[in-house]
Amino acid sequence: MTNNNASRRRPSPANNNKPARPSNYEFVKYVGTGTEVVDDLAAGMAPSWRLLEIAKWHDAKHTGRNSRIAGRLLAMAGQQDAMWVAA
């Protein structure tokens, strides 16, 4: 004999119209620079080819923050290449 109760679905609650819980982003205003992910990057921490590839990815996003990050990455790759030429 099979148990028919095992396949029954739980009934929905009587009051399922609860308002959505707001995100924390609605309460906390962003005051960062937009480039926090690359602010601590120093020459020699990553190879130039990798910085260029990541910059290409960020540049493809076409938003303000991503283009600023791409600019910082390209500048760092240029600094590293200048260090190699000078050495």
ChimeraX attribute file (.defattr): number of C-alpha atoms within 10 A of each C-alpha:
attribute: neighborCount
match mode: 1-to-1
recipient: residues
	/A:1	3
	/A:2	5
	/A:3	7
	/A:4	7
	/A:5	7
	/A:6	7
	/A:7	7
	/A:8	8
	/A:9	7
	/A:10	6
	/A:11	6
	/A:12	7
	/A:13	7
	/A:14	6
	/A:15	6
	/A:16	7
	/A:17	7
	/A:18	6
	/A:19	6
	/A:20	6
	/A:21	6
	/A:22	8
	/A:23	8
	/A:24	8
	/A:25	8
	/A:26	8
	/A:27	8
	/A:28	8
	/A:29	8
	/A:30	9
	/A:31	6
	/A:32	7
	/A:33	10
	/A:34	15
	/A:35	16
	/A:36	10
	/A:37	9
	/A:38	14
	/A:39	12
	/A:40	8
	/A:41	13
	/A:42	11
	/A:43	14
	/A:44	13
	/A:45	11
	/A:46	13
	/A:47	13
	/A:48	19
	/A:49	10
	/A:50	12
	/A:51	20
	/A:52	19
	/A:53	14
	/A:54	16
	/A:55	22
	/A:56	17
	/A:57	14
	/A:58	19
	/A:59	18
	/A:60	12
	/A:61	12
	/A:62	11
	/A:63	10
	/A:64	11
	/A:65	15
	/A:66	19
	/A:67	20
	/A:68	19
	/A:69	21
	/A:70	25
	/A:71	18
	/A:72	18
	/A:73	24
	/A:74	19
	/A:75	15
	/A:76	23
	/A:77	22
	/A:78	16
	/A:79	16
	/A:80	19
	/A:81	16
	/A:82	11
	/A:83	12
	/A:84	9
	/A:85	8
	/A:86	7
	/A:87	6
